[in-house]
Amino acid sequence: MHSWTAGRNNRSAVFPRRVAMDRWTAAFVAACALTCVILWPHHGSALAAETVRMAAFDYPPFYYQENGETRGIAAELVIELFSRMDMPVDIKMYPLKRALNYLEVGRKDGIMILIKTPERQEYAEYTAPVMTVRGLIWSASNRPDGRVHFDRLEDLRAYRIGVTRGYSYGTEFDELLKNMNVNVANSDLSNFRMLLSHRIDVFPCNEIVAGGLFKQYPELAERAVPSSKSFIEWDLYMGISKKSPLIHRMPEINGIIAEMKREGFVDSVVSKYVHE
């Protein structure tokens, strides 16, 4: 009898503590749940408050550095696009290889003005095309035999050709270059200067890049002439990292790109940076 009473008294002593602890635990869990509801970022509002992290690479007139800021055609398009989404944007320049690596690992949200390749599609989704540019064959206007024209890429085998280090000119052209008389330069500007000094006969170059150089160096403009036919046409896109939350807003981004093109905004930005 005594031991049962003692046990009952012990249980009576412990029970109020347990009730109090259970009540405290419940209150703590409820507070945590309320905090999570208040602070947990809803997809739309959180993304709108975050700064979009864009990578860029040295590729005038699409990207270049001026007074510590990233400028150029692509930079203006990026800023306009995200301003229409009420999203601040930060653009930083890197070597192209590093910019692509940052896109792959999700350290950057996107890169404006990319060519779509199977390798890049493994880690990036692509918007609708932002613009299409032509690759033209340039020759010197005072070339004794006149400007160079071609019907097939094979026709270019007869010429000394300049290329820029690290560039791809499309799968077919890259393969042809392996068996051509090729001079490699470190920049497009160097190749144009070699073209005009007749150290090479032809130089393949994107028409917008050439136009940007001609605006910066007007003395080149009248002395280099393009072929009437392009050797390739590139669609240029914005690539978005598959690890970026922007991936969920792709339809909205594509809609704004279409709007910017329809309004003539893309063309007006390009015209600011190229020689007329």
RAJOGI-V154417 format. One record per residue. N is the residue number from 1. OMEGA is omega as a letter, one per 20 degrees, with the letter a starting at -180 (999 if undefined). D_LAST is the distance of its C-alpha to the last C-alpha in Angstrom with 2 decimals. Layout:
<<N;OMEGA;D_LAST> <N;OMEGA;D_LAST>>
This chain:
<<1;a;108.36> <2;a;107.37> <3;r;104.57> <4;r;103.09> <5;r;103.15> <6;r;101.50> <7;a;98.78> <8;r;98.28> <9;r;98.06> <10;a;95.52> <11;r;93.35> <12;a;93.65> <13;a;92.47> <14;a;89.46> <15;r;88.38> <16;r;87.20> <17;a;84.96> <18;r;83.41> <19;r;82.79> <20;a;81.23> <21;r;79.02> <22;r;77.96> <23;r;77.07> <24;r;75.08> <25;r;73.20> <26;r;72.39> <27;r;71.14> <28;r;68.96> <29;r;67.43> <30;r;66.80> <31;r;65.08> <32;a;62.86> <33;r;61.98> <34;r;61.11> <35;a;58.95> <36;r;57.08> <37;a;56.50> <38;a;55.14> <39;a;53.02> <40;a;51.97> <41;r;48.20> <42;a;47.46> <43;a;44.39> <44;a;42.10> <45;a;43.05> <46;a;43.13> <47;a;39.70> <48;a;38.27> <49;a;39.79> <50;r;38.60> <51;r;35.42> <52;a;33.16> <53;a;32.83> <54;r;29.49> <55;r;28.86> <56;r;25.57> <57;a;24.83> <58;a;22.69> <59;a;19.54> <60;j;16.36> <61;r;14.04> <62;r;16.48> <63;r;19.27> <64;a;20.00> <65;r;22.72> <66;a;22.41> <67;r;25.63> <68;a;27.51> <69;r;25.37> <70;a;23.38> <71;r;19.79> <72;a;16.65> <73;a;15.40> <74;r;18.87> <75;r;20.76> <76;r;19.29> <77;r;20.07> <78;a;23.54> <79;a;24.34> <80;a;23.42> <81;a;25.34> <82;r;28.47> <83;r;28.41> <84;r;28.86> <85;a;31.85> <86;a;33.20> <87;r;33.14> <88;a;32.32> <89;r;30.33> <90;a;30.49> <91;r;27.84> <92;a;28.97> <93;r;27.49> <94;r;29.58> <95;a;29.46> <96;a;28.47> <97;a;32.05> <98;r;33.55> <99;r;31.16> <100;r;32.22> <101;r;35.83> <102;r;35.67> <103;a;34.34> <104;a;37.23> <105;r;39.96> <106;r;38.71> <107;r;38.03> <108;a;34.50> <109;a;33.76> <110;r;30.43> <111;r;27.20> <112;r;23.88> <113;r;21.69> <114;r;24.36> <115;a;25.00> <116;r;28.35> <117;r;31.14> <118;a;34.90> <119;a;35.75> <120;a;33.57> <121;r;34.89> <122;a;38.31> <123;a;37.51> <124;r;34.48> <125;a;33.79> <126;r;30.31> <127;r;28.66> <128;r;27.01> <129;r;23.61> <130;r;20.96> <131;r;18.10> <132;r;17.92> <133;a;15.77> <134;r;16.11> <135;a;17.47> <136;r;16.45> <137;a;18.41> <138;r;16.69> <139;a;18.55> <140;a;18.47> <141;a;17.32> <142;r;20.66> <143;a;22.77> <144;a;26.05> <145;r;26.20> <146;a;22.61> <147;a;20.02> <148;r;21.81> <149;r;22.19> <150;r;24.68> <151;r;26.66> <152;r;28.33> <153;r;27.75> <154;a;31.02> <155;a;29.42> <156;r;27.63> <157;a;31.04> <158;a;31.17> <159;r;28.42> <160;a;28.31> <161;r;25.92> <162;r;24.49> <163;a;24.49> <164;a;24.08> <165;r;27.38> <166;a;28.25> <167;r;25.50> <168;r;26.41> <169;a;24.56> <170;a;26.72> <171;a;30.45> <172;a;30.50> <173;r;28.12> <174;r;29.92> <175;r;33.18> <176;a;32.04> <177;a;30.92> <178;a;34.53> <179;r;35.52> <180;r;32.67> <181;a;32.18> <182;r;30.09> <183;a;28.94> <184;r;28.28> <185;a;26.15> <186;a;25.91> <187;r;22.14> <188;r;18.92> <189;r;18.14> <190;a;21.57> <191;r;20.99> <192;r;17.89> <193;r;20.04> <194;r;22.91> <195;a;20.93> <196;r;20.00> <197;r;23.64> <198;r;24.84> <199;r;26.81> <200;a;25.39> <201;a;24.27> <202;r;21.95> <203;r;20.30> <204;a;19.64> <205;r;16.81> <206;a;15.26> <207;a;11.67> <208;r;10.82> <209;r;12.86> <210;r;11.27> <211;r;7.70> <212;r;9.75> <213;a;11.61> <214;r;9.00> <215;a;8.04> <216;a;11.83> <217;a;12.73> <218;a;10.54> <219;r;13.52> <220;a;12.89> <221;a;9.51> <222;a;11.32> <223;r;14.49> <224;a;13.94> <225;a;13.58> <226;r;14.14> <227;r;17.13> <228;a;17.10> <229;r;19.12> <230;r;18.84> <231;r;21.82> <232;r;21.83> <233;a;20.33> <234;r;21.01> <235;r;21.88> <236;a;21.42> <237;r;24.14> <238;r;25.86> <239;a;29.13> <240;a;32.12> <241;r;35.26> <242;r;38.27> <243;a;40.21> <244;r;38.11> <245;r;39.38> <246;a;35.86> <247;a;36.76> <248;a;38.89> <249;a;36.02> <250;r;33.79> <251;r;34.11> <252;r;33.01> <253;r;30.01> <254;r;28.97> <255;r;29.44> <256;r;27.13> <257;r;24.40> <258;r;24.77> <259;r;24.71> <260;r;21.49> <261;a;19.77> <262;r;21.52> <263;a;20.51> <264;a;16.77> <265;a;17.06> <266;a;15.84> <267;a;12.56> <268;r;12.11> <269;r;12.93> <270;a;10.58> <271;r;7.52> <272;a;9.19> <273;a;9.28> <274;r;6.31> <275;r;3.79> <276;999;0.00>>
